[in-house]
Amino acid sequence: MKKYNRTRIAFIAGRLITGKRIASLYDFNDLLQIEIASLPDADSLAEFDGKCRDHAAGRSGKYKYWVDCKKDHAIDLSINGSTFMGRITGSTACFLGNVRGDLIHIYDQEDALLLNYRISELSINNK
């Protein structure tokens, strides 16, 4: 799975499960602070974040986030409490994970990688 997709999954799962408006994530694997606004699809992620403004944190359900404007790849995500699982349509990428406080853990099944992120900065924009 591509690195940006892992970050997108961490952002989306973290946003939906914690209800927090995330501005950046710390990637423990790469020892790197990731500003959400610096991602290639930052505008789409901001739009997703806005749509989630009234979302009840931790609400179970199924969600879809289109990865590119061609609409041929989407992140399909199912949430049950603090755990989540899903896949990227049009690829063999599958993942599962959980959120504990500000920590987001993802297992990328395609690459057999365990990834760890921390919500390290919250957006103060309440729009």
C-alpha positions as semicolon CSV with decimal commas, in nm:
position;residue;x (nm);y (nm);z (nm)
1;M;0,000;0,000;0,000
2;K;0,130;0,347;-0,082
3;K;0,257;0,558;0,206
4;Y;0,007;0,839;0,142
5;N;-0,278;0,589;0,160
6;R;-0,159;0,476;0,501
7;T;-0,157;0,838;0,617
8;R;-0,504;0,895;0,469
9;I;-0,635;0,588;0,653
10;A;-0,482;0,709;0,982
11;F;-0,637;1,054;0,932
12;I;-0,983;0,924;0,837
13;A;-0,998;0,656;1,109
14;G;-0,861;0,896;1,369
15;R;-1,111;1,166;1,271
16;L;-1,412;0,933;1,274
17;I;-1,323;0,742;1,590
18;T;-1,194;1,027;1,811
19;G;-1,402;1,309;1,666
20;K;-1,091;1,530;1,675
21;R;-1,010;1,772;1,393
22;I;-0,659;1,657;1,304
23;A;-0,405;1,902;1,161
24;S;-0,102;1,671;1,178
25;L;0,005;1,317;1,261
26;Y;0,336;1,190;1,394
27;D;0,455;0,879;1,208
28;F;0,652;0,661;1,452
29;N;0,780;0,436;1,174
30;D;0,943;0,715;0,973
31;L;0,998;0,946;1,275
32;L;0,822;1,219;1,083
33;Q;0,562;1,487;1,153
34;I;0,303;1,486;0,871
35;E;0,103;1,801;0,812
36;I;-0,234;1,702;0,665
37;A;-0,236;2,024;0,460
38;S;0,085;1,906;0,285
39;L;-0,068;1,586;0,143
40;P;-0,146;1,575;-0,232
41;D;-0,521;1,558;-0,168
42;A;-0,532;1,800;0,125
43;D;-0,836;1,980;-0,020
44;S;-1,034;1,654;-0,039
45;L;-0,930;1,559;0,313
46;A;-1,038;1,903;0,438
47;E;-1,374;1,855;0,265
48;F;-1,407;1,511;0,428
49;D;-1,318;1,667;0,764
50;G;-1,588;1,932;0,716
51;K;-1,849;1,669;0,636
52;C;-1,757;1,490;0,960
53;R;-1,805;1,803;1,171
54;D;-2,126;1,671;1,326
55;H;-2,023;1,304;1,321
56;A;-2,060;1,131;1,658
57;A;-1,714;1,006;1,758
58;G;-1,678;0,629;1,754
59;R;-2,007;0,568;1,577
60;S;-1,996;0,231;1,403
61;G;-2,058;0,227;1,031
62;K;-1,918;0,201;0,681
63;Y;-1,743;0,490;0,509
64;K;-1,593;0,556;0,167
65;Y;-1,326;0,810;0,074
66;W;-1,235;0,853;-0,294
67;V;-0,856;0,855;-0,329
68;D;-0,842;1,034;-0,663
69;C;-1,074;1,228;-0,888
70;K;-1,094;0,942;-1,139
71;K;-1,305;0,758;-0,881
72;D;-1,135;0,427;-0,954
73;H;-0,977;0,389;-0,609
74;A;-1,155;0,442;-0,281
75;I;-1,079;0,368;0,081
76;D;-1,362;0,147;0,208
77;L;-1,360;0,165;0,586
78;S;-1,574;-0,016;0,845
79;I;-1,566;0,104;1,205
80;N;-1,678;-0,084;1,514
81;G;-1,605;0,113;1,830
82;S;-1,233;0,189;1,833
83;T;-1,140;-0,073;1,573
84;F;-1,152;-0,043;1,197
85;M;-1,082;-0,249;0,889
86;G;-1,106;-0,200;0,518
87;R;-0,953;-0,207;0,176
88;I;-0,863;0,012;-0,115
89;T;-1,087;-0,068;-0,409
90;G;-0,912;-0,147;-0,735
91;S;-0,609;-0,291;-0,552
92;T;-0,509;-0,578;-0,327
93;A;-0,452;-0,343;-0,030
94;C;-0,632;-0,444;0,291
95;F;-0,581;-0,307;0,640
96;L;-0,707;-0,324;0,997
97;G;-0,636;-0,122;1,304
98;N;-0,750;0,051;1,618
99;V;-0,741;0,389;1,785
100;R;-0,647;0,426;2,151
101;G;-0,657;0,782;2,276
102;D;-0,436;0,981;2,037
103;L;-0,259;0,670;1,904
104;I;-0,359;0,510;1,574
105;H;-0,232;0,159;1,492
106;I;-0,268;0,015;1,141
107;Y;-0,168;-0,323;1,004
108;D;-0,108;-0,306;0,628
109;Q;-0,178;-0,663;0,515
110;E;-0,046;-0,612;0,162
111;D;0,303;-0,514;0,282
112;A;0,287;-0,692;0,622
113;L;0,366;-0,367;0,805
114;L;0,255;-0,248;1,146
115;L;0,222;0,131;1,144
116;N;0,185;0,365;1,437
117;Y;0,072;0,728;1,434
118;R;-0,008;0,986;1,699
119;I;-0,252;1,271;1,660
120;S;-0,005;1,547;1,740
121;E;-0,182;1,866;1,645
122;L;-0,546;1,959;1,634
123;S;-0,706;2,206;1,399
124;I;-0,844;2,513;1,571
125;N;-1,069;2,583;1,273
126;N;-1,419;2,494;1,387
127;K;-1,596;2,561;1,057
